[in-house]
Amino acid sequence: MKKNFANLTKKQQVIEVARYIAYTGATVRAAGKAYGVSKSTVHKDMRELLPEIDKKLYKKVSAVLEKNWEERSERGGAATKAKFELLNEIKKEIKKPAVKSTKIKVQVDDVVITVTK
């Protein structure tokens, strides 16, 4: 669900997103999605504008961003693993002999793919 802050000033918007990141531990991508702005905008606002607005909040947000930066390879690795598990399941199902037309439904985590062969 996107949060609406169009009626806020830029300073208020930066503080709103910063609080969201600080208290939820959200990534810049997740914060951008939640507020309907790009991850680049969130990152730029947090690194350039927030220190001028609220140094204490900036320190909290910086700690979260640093933690997320360090964990990025782990998250990426998990996503890649899930992707290849899904592809391997699809390959197995496609190789099975089919009687007439068959629908194949494969699910790994939250991803579901249906193939008709």
C-alpha positions in Angstrom: 0.0 0.0 0.0 1.5 3.3 -1.1 1.5 6.1 1.5 0.2 9.4 0.4 2.4 12.4 1.3 1.9 14.6 -1.7 0.5 17.4 0.6 3.7 17.4 2.6 6.8 19.6 2.1 10.0 18.0 0.8 11.5 18.3 4.3 8.4 16.5 5.8 8.6 13.8 3.1 12.2 13.1 3.8 11.5 12.8 7.5 8.5 10.6 6.9 10.6 8.2 4.7 13.5 8.3 7.1 11.3 7.3 10.1 9.9 4.5 8.0 13.4 3.2 7.2 14.6 3.7 10.8 11.7 1.9 12.5 11.0 -0.9 10.0 14.5 -1.6 8.8 13.2 -1.3 5.2 15.6 -1.2 2.2 15.6 1.9 0.0 13.7 -0.2 -2.6 11.0 -1.1 -0.1 10.7 2.4 1.2 10.5 3.8 -2.4 7.7 1.3 -3.2 5.8 2.1 0.0 5.9 5.9 -0.8 5.6 5.7 -4.6 9.1 7.1 -5.4 12.2 5.6 -6.9 14.9 3.9 -4.8 17.3 6.5 -6.3 15.2 9.3 -4.9 15.0 7.6 -1.4 18.8 7.0 -1.4 19.6 10.6 -2.5 17.2 12.1 0.0 18.6 10.0 2.9 22.2 10.7 2.1 22.1 14.3 1.0 19.0 16.0 2.5 18.4 14.1 5.8 21.8 15.1 7.4 20.9 18.7 6.9 17.4 18.2 8.4 17.9 15.8 11.3 21.4 14.5 12.2 20.1 12.1 14.9 17.6 10.5 12.6 20.3 10.4 9.9 22.5 8.3 12.1 19.7 5.8 12.7 18.9 5.6 9.0 22.6 5.3 8.1 22.9 2.3 10.4 19.9 0.6 8.7 21.2 1.4 5.2 24.7 0.1 6.1 23.2 -3.2 7.5 21.0 -3.6 4.3 24.1 -2.9 2.2 26.1 -5.7 4.0 23.2 -8.1 3.7 22.5 -7.5 0.0 24.5 -10.4 -1.3 22.7 -12.8 1.0 19.3 -11.6 -0.2 20.4 -11.7 -3.8 21.8 -15.2 -3.3 18.5 -16.4 -1.8 16.6 -14.9 -4.7 18.9 -16.5 -7.3 18.6 -19.9 -5.5 14.8 -19.7 -5.5 14.8 -18.8 -9.2 17.0 -21.7 -10.2 15.0 -24.1 -8.0 11.9 -23.0 -9.8 13.5 -23.4 -13.2 14.7 -26.9 -12.4 11.2 -27.9 -11.2 9.7 -26.6 -14.5 12.3 -28.5 -16.5 11.5 -31.7 -14.6 7.8 -31.3 -15.3 8.2 -30.5 -18.9 10.4 -33.6 -19.5 7.6 -35.9 -18.2 5.6 -37.5 -20.9 2.2 -35.9 -21.4 -1.1 -37.4 -22.4 -2.8 -34.8 -24.7 -2.6 -31.4 -23.1 -1.3 -31.0 -19.6 -1.2 -28.0 -17.3 1.9 -27.9 -15.1 1.8 -25.8 -12.0 5.1 -25.3 -10.1 5.4 -23.3 -6.9 8.6 -22.3 -5.1 8.1 -19.9 -2.1 5.7 -17.2 -3.4 6.3 -17.8 -7.1 3.8 -19.9 -9.1 4.3 -20.7 -12.8 1.7 -22.6 -14.9 2.8 -24.1 -18.2 0.7 -25.9 -20.7 2.3 -28.6 -22.8 
